[in-house]
Amino acid sequence: MYQLLRPLLFSLPAESSHHLSLQALKLSHKLGLTGKPQALPGKPVTVMGLEFPNPVGLAAGLDKNGEYIDALATLGFGFVEIGTITPRPQPGNPVPRLFRLPEAQAIINRMGFNNHGLDYLLGQLEKARFQRDHRGILGINIGKNFDTPVARAADDYVAGLQRVYTHASYITLNISSPNTPGLRDLQYGEELRALLTALKQEQARLTDRQGRYVPLAVKVAPDLESHDIAGMAQVLLETGIDGLIATNTTLDKTAVAHLSHGQEQGGLSGQPLTTRATAIIRAFHAELGNAIPIIGVGGILNAQDARDKLDAGASLVQLYSGLVYQGPGLVRACVQALR
């Protein structure tokens, strides 16, 4: 069905198509046409102390505000990650800011953490039944507002952690988006250590107060050198972070520079990222071993891409751009291949 609808969706501007697809899925769910919000049967795996019914999840970015959790869960994901959410609402970058590159099965985005803020998200979480009725695993991806100085970024991440802690199965710290100025500086050295130390301290306080431990994962960029990876891995181990998500989008557009929209500003995802993301997973796994689990994301367009991520050292995978090009059937294909 999706392959029949794709030409129509691709005839619309990318961001309009994005919203239309989600609204149609939500309506179908409300009408009872999509089944229950539950995972496809697959190989269960325990990661970060959580038991995932299958290892295929939805990456952050598709549902920034938690408006489509139940509808998206009907596609069979083993877990769903929403966000990135910032403490205060912000509009993101001017449109157009999302571009398809069909010849390369790729996407460039410069969305800029457009979202309605934490208050709105919490309202949506109260409505969602995915966790409450179906025991679904929900990740919440948090970031800083664009106008919060990098030197005070920890304030925004701590605020996000405090507000979503009760609702999240795990929480992701997005410090690798290329579309918020200065954000990627938080991935390195003392900036990374200071941020993670503050967040681990707050996690401990929240755990004592609520009697529930919520794991913290860090999402990293693919544009890292080997010495960056070694240094980051050491900090992750020292601070006791619970998980690593590799990777975010890349700034390297060499592979698509000759295509229409190939030189747009923003992060590139999809097939051109496949090999690089897998290499980053392999490099981090070599540094971390089994001490910190890795969630692999980046350029998964078919079941073999998902298998390659696990073979490189990931314990779970996430999909996003592949859904745009392959449709919801990609979820089932990956779940079946990873049994």
Beta strands, then each sheet from edge to edge (+ up, - down):
strand 1: 45-47
strand 2: 50-52
strand 3: 56-58
strand 4: 79-85
strand 5: 98-101
strand 6: 106-109
strand 7: 138-142
strand 8: 170-174
strand 9: 216-220
strand 10: 243-246
strand 11: 267-270
strand 12: 294-297
strand 13: 316-319
sheet 1: 1+ 2-
sheet 2: 3+ 4+ 7+ 8+ 9+ 10+ 12+ 13+ 3+
sheet 3: 5+ 6- 11+
end
